[in-house]
């Protein structure tokens, strides 16, 4: 059965939540539509994050990114929406999404957005 694009992201339990490590994903074939012209915009996305309790499942990420192919949005909105959606489902310690968009009208655009979780207060001992 052929999978269809959708906005449903899946996660799984981080096997090492006590360790701080970084996951990097490169998505060299990202496409969306220019909201002004309806022409396709092509980009290479880089997603980097330090997981906390959850990690992002890759196949669902692929289908999620695929869902932007028929959606018109400015580069800045697309990158920030992706970051917001990924943070919402995975609650990482830190995350960055970078979109390097192909040249359009003689201009190369790179948009980056990042998130850092609020620092946890140290637990105090009760007497």
N, C-alpha and C positions, 0 to 999 in steps of 0.2 A: 504494500500500500504506500502510495506516494504521500509524503508529509507536506503540509501546507504551512505558509508563514503564519505566525501568530505572536501575540504579545505576552504569552504565558512563559514565565521564566521558572526554571526548577533549580533547586539547591539540594545539597546533601551535607551530612555532618562532616565537619573538619576532623580528620583523624588525629591532628596534633594541635588542638586549640591552645595548649600551654606554650607553644613555640611561635615566635614571630618569624614568618617567612613570606616571601612575595611570590605571587602568581602573575605571570604576564601572558597575555593572549594577543596575537596579531591577527587582524582580519583584513587581508589585502584587497578584498573584492566588495567592499561596502558600497551600496548605491541608494540614493534617494532622489527626489525630484526637486528641481528649482521651483519655488512657489510663484515666481514671476513668469517664467517661460514654459514650464512643464517639461523642460529638457532634463535628462538624467544628470545627476552629479555623482562623480565617482570619488571614493576616498579610501585611504588605508587607515584603519582604526587600530589603536593600541590601547588595550585595557590592562591596567596594572593595579593589583590590590594586595593588601595584607588581610587575610581572612581572620575572623574571630571564631565563631562557632559553626559557621556555614561556608560552603564553597559553591560556586556557580557551575551548574552542569552544562557542558559544552554544546551538546546537541540542541538543547532548548535555547541557548544563546544564539546559535546559528539561525534557528527558525525565527527568533525574536528580531535579529538584525535584518533578516530577509524581509520582515514585515514593513520595513521602511521604503522598499523599492517603489511602491506606488503612492507614497505620501509626499506631498509638497511641504517643505519646511526649510527655513534658513539654516545654514550650517551651525550657527550658534545655538539655535533651539534644539536641533537634533542631538548635538553632543551633550548638552545639559539635560535633555530628557532621558538619554541613555544612562547617564550617570545617576540621575534621580531614581530611575527604575531599578538599576542594579543595586544601589544602596538600600532601597526599600526592601528588596527580597533577601539580601544577604547580610546586611548590617556589618560591613567590614570595619576593621580598625582604621584603614586608610584606603582610598581608591582614587585613581586618576584615569580619565578617558581623554585620549588625544585623537583628533581627526585631521589628517593631512589630505586636504581635498585637491584634486587635479586642477590644473590651470583652467580658468574660465575667464574669457575677456582679457587675457594677458595677466591675470592676477592669481597667484597661488595662495590659498588660505589654509592656515592651520589653527584649529581651535582646541584649547585644552581646558578641562574643568576638573577640579579635584574636591575631595571630601575627606575630612578627618573627624573621627568619632570623638566626642567629648571625653576628656581624661576621667578615668574612674577614680573616685576618692578612695584613699586607703582606708581599710577597715580599722576601726579603733576597738581596742579591747574594753569590755565592760568590767567594772569592779563589783 
